[in-house]
């Protein structure tokens, strides 16, 4: 059985792990291996338990390469620049 308490996981994450475990067992994977894989899958898909994962994620975004701008703002500027460039190209070609 995996180490550690599962109390840090939400009810949804626990249900998800149960369903994944049952799926592995139905395919012939041993029970302890199925449980290990199920929790690994839940951790991969949801980022682990609910403890402070969301706070860590937000801190990482603030520290990232955005240089003071949010990620969505930077993406918006890229899309806007691409749209303007495309518009200029189309305008020149259809004169």
VOROMAR-758827 format. One line per 10 residues: number of its first residue (from 1); for each residue x, y, z of N, C-alpha, C. Coordinates in nm, 3 decimals. Example, Ala and Ser with C-alpha at 12.3 -4.5 7.8 and 13.67 -1.06 7.14 Angstrom:
// VOROMAR-758827
1 = 1.319/-0.569/0.780/1.230/-0.450/0.780/1.320/-0.330/0.780; 1.285/-0.225/0.708/1.367/-0.106/0.714/1.290/0.003/0.787
This chain:
// VOROMAR-758827
1 = 0.085/-0.120/0.000/0.000/0.000/0.000/0.088/0.124/0.000; 0.045/0.232/-0.068/0.124/0.355/-0.071/0.139/0.415/0.068; 0.249/0.485/0.087/0.272/0.549/0.216/0.187/0.675/0.228; 0.165/0.718/0.351/0.099/0.845/0.374/-0.053/0.834/0.384; -0.108/0.933/0.452/-0.251/0.940/0.472/-0.319/0.996/0.347; -0.438/0.949/0.319/-0.514/0.998/0.204/-0.614/1.105/0.247; -0.604/1.152/0.370/-0.700/1.250/0.420/-0.684/1.387/0.353; -0.570/1.411/0.291/-0.547/1.540/0.225/-0.616/1.547/0.089; -0.674/1.437/0.044/-0.739/1.434/-0.087/-0.888/1.464/-0.072; -0.943/1.528/-0.175/-1.085/1.558/-0.174/-1.164/1.428/-0.197
11 = -1.292/1.435/-0.170/-1.378/1.318/-0.192/-1.378/1.281/-0.340; -1.376/1.380/-0.425/-1.375/1.354/-0.570/-1.247/1.281/-0.609; -1.132/1.324/-0.555/-1.006/1.257/-0.586/-1.007/1.113/-0.535; -1.066/1.090/-0.419/-1.073/0.954/-0.364/-1.162/0.866/-0.451; -1.276/0.920/-0.496/-1.364/0.842/-0.585/-1.292/0.811/-0.716; -1.219/0.910/-0.767/-1.145/0.892/-0.891/-1.045/0.778/-0.875; -0.973/0.777/-0.763/-0.874/0.672/-0.739/-0.941/0.535/-0.730; -1.057/0.528/-0.666/-1.129/0.400/-0.655/-1.167/0.347/-0.792; -1.219/0.434/-0.877/-1.261/0.391/-1.010/-1.141/0.347/-1.095; -1.034/0.421/-1.085/-0.913/0.385/-1.160/-0.859/0.252/-1.111
21 = -0.857/0.233/-0.980/-0.809/0.107/-0.922/-0.894/-0.010/-0.970; -1.025/0.006/-0.968/-1.113/-0.101/-1.015/-1.086/-0.134/-1.162; -1.059/-0.031/-1.240/-1.031/-0.052/-1.381/-0.904/-0.134/-1.400; -0.800/-0.100/-1.325/-0.676/-0.177/-1.334/-0.697/-0.322/-1.290; -0.771/-0.340/-1.180/-0.795/-0.476/-1.131/-0.874/-0.558/-1.231; -0.968/-0.495/-1.301/-1.047/-0.568/-1.400/-0.961/-0.613/-1.518; -0.846/-0.545/-1.536/-0.754/-0.583/-1.644/-0.646/-0.679/-1.596; -0.657/-0.725/-1.470/-0.566/-0.827/-1.421/-0.444/-0.778/-1.346; -0.439/-0.649/-1.312/-0.327/-0.595/-1.236/-0.348/-0.631/-1.089; -0.243/-0.676/-1.019/-0.258/-0.711/-0.877/-0.312/-0.592/-0.795
31 = -0.382/-0.623/-0.687/-0.452/-0.521/-0.609/-0.361/-0.410/-0.559; -0.246/-0.444/-0.501/-0.157/-0.341/-0.447/-0.096/-0.255/-0.558; -0.064/-0.316/-0.671/-0.012/-0.241/-0.786/-0.120/-0.150/-0.845; -0.243/-0.200/-0.849/-0.355/-0.120/-0.901/-0.377/0.003/-0.814; -0.368/-0.014/-0.683/-0.386/0.100/-0.593/-0.274/0.202/-0.611; -0.151/0.154/-0.622/-0.037/0.244/-0.642/-0.052/0.324/-0.771; -0.088/0.255/-0.878/-0.107/0.322/-1.008/-0.223/0.421/-1.003; -0.330/0.383/-0.935/-0.447/0.471/-0.926/-0.411/0.603/-0.859; -0.341/0.597/-0.746/-0.304/0.720/-0.677/-0.202/0.800/-0.757; -0.114/0.732/-0.827/-0.018/0.803/-0.913/-0.092/0.878/-1.023
41 = -0.195/0.815/-1.078/-0.274/0.878/-1.183/-0.350/0.999/-1.129; -0.410/0.984/-1.012/-0.482/1.096/-0.950/-0.387/1.212/-0.924; -0.267/1.180/-0.873/-0.169/1.286/-0.846/-0.129/1.357/-0.975; -0.112/1.280/-1.081/-0.071/1.339/-1.208/-0.179/1.430/-1.265; -0.304/1.385/-1.258/-0.414/1.459/-1.319/-0.459/1.578/-1.236; -0.449/1.569/-1.104/-0.504/1.676/-1.020/-0.398/1.753/-0.943; -0.275/1.712/-0.951/-0.170/1.782/-0.879/-0.158/1.741/-0.734; -0.211/1.626/-0.697/-0.197/1.576/-0.561/-0.310/1.619/-0.471; -0.287/1.612/-0.340/-0.388/1.646/-0.241/-0.424/1.793/-0.244; -0.528/1.828/-0.172/-0.578/1.966/-0.177/-0.503/2.061/-0.086
51 = -0.409/2.011/-0.005/-0.347/2.089/0.102/-0.312/2.232/0.060; -0.206/2.253/-0.014/-0.169/2.388/-0.054/-0.130/2.392/-0.200; -0.172/2.297/-0.276/-0.131/2.288/-0.416/-0.172/2.413/-0.494; -0.290/2.464/-0.470/-0.335/2.579/-0.547/-0.250/2.701/-0.517; -0.214/2.722/-0.392/-0.131/2.834/-0.356/0.007/2.827/-0.419; 0.063/2.706/-0.423/0.195/2.690/-0.485/0.188/2.723/-0.633; 0.081/2.681/-0.698/0.066/2.704/-0.842/0.061/2.854/-0.871; -0.015/2.926/-0.793/-0.027/3.070/-0.816/0.106/3.140/-0.792; 0.180/3.097/-0.691/0.309/3.158/-0.663/0.404/3.135/-0.779; 0.401/3.016/-0.837/0.486/2.985/-0.951/0.452/3.076/-1.069
61 = 0.326/3.105/-1.090/0.287/3.193/-1.201/0.340/3.334/-1.179; 0.335/3.381/-1.055/0.381/3.517/-1.028/0.532/3.530/-1.048; 0.606/3.425/-1.015/0.750/3.428/-1.024/0.798/3.403/-1.167; 0.713/3.349/-1.251/0.752/3.305/-1.385/0.811/3.413/-1.473; 0.830/3.382/-1.598/0.899/3.468/-1.693/0.810/3.581/-1.745; 0.696/3.606/-1.684/0.605/3.709/-1.732/0.652/3.849/-1.704; 0.750/3.868/-1.616/0.805/3.998/-1.582/0.696/4.095/-1.540; 0.615/4.053/-1.445/0.514/4.141/-1.391/0.379/4.134/-1.459; 0.369/4.069/-1.574/0.242/4.057/-1.643/0.186/3.919/-1.620; 0.056/3.910/-1.614/-0.004/3.779/-1.599/0.013/3.700/-1.728
71 = 0.004/3.569/-1.717/0.021/3.483/-1.834/-0.085/3.514/-1.939; -0.208/3.538/-1.896/-0.314/3.565/-1.993/-0.292/3.698/-2.064; -0.235/3.795/-1.995/-0.207/3.923/-2.058/-0.100/3.909/-2.165; 0.003/3.830/-2.136/0.109/3.808/-2.234/0.053/3.735/-2.356; -0.032/3.635/-2.333/-0.093/3.561/-2.444/-0.180/3.655/-2.528; -0.253/3.741/-2.463/-0.339/3.835/-2.534/-0.255/3.925/-2.624; -0.143/3.973/-2.572/-0.057/4.061/-2.653/-0.001/3.987/-2.774; 0.037/3.859/-2.755/0.088/3.781/-2.868/-0.019/3.763/-2.975; -0.140/3.728/-2.933/-0.249/3.709/-3.029/-0.283/3.839/-3.099; -0.282/3.948/-3.024/-0.314/4.077/-3.081/-0.210/4.119/-3.185
81 = -0.083/4.098/-3.153/0.024/4.131/-3.247/0.012/4.047/-3.373; -0.018/3.919/-3.357/-0.032/3.830/-3.474/-0.151/3.872/-3.559; -0.259/3.912/-3.495/-0.377/3.956/-3.570/-0.348/4.083/-3.649; -0.278/4.176/-3.586/-0.244/4.301/-3.655/-0.153/4.274/-3.774; -0.056/4.185/-3.755/0.036/4.152/-3.863/-0.040/4.086/-3.979; -0.130/3.996/-3.948/-0.210/3.930/-4.050/-0.298/4.028/-4.125; -0.357/4.122/-4.052/-0.442/4.222/-4.115/-0.362/4.308/-4.212; -0.244/4.349/-4.169/-0.158/4.430/-4.257/-0.121/4.352/-4.382; -0.087/4.226/-4.367/-0.051/4.143/-4.482/-0.167/4.130/-4.578; -0.286/4.102/-4.529/-0.404/4.089/-4.614/-0.436/4.221/-4.683
91 = -0.422/4.331/-4.614/-0.451/4.462/-4.671/-0.355/4.493/-4.787; -0.226/4.462/-4.767/-0.129/4.487/-4.874/-0.155/4.400/-4.997; -0.194/4.277/-4.977/-0.211/4.183/-5.088/-0.337/4.211/-5.167; -0.435/4.275/-5.109/-0.564/4.294/-5.177/-0.583/4.438/-5.226; -0.477/4.508/-5.251/-0.487/4.645/-5.304/-0.516/4.646/-5.450
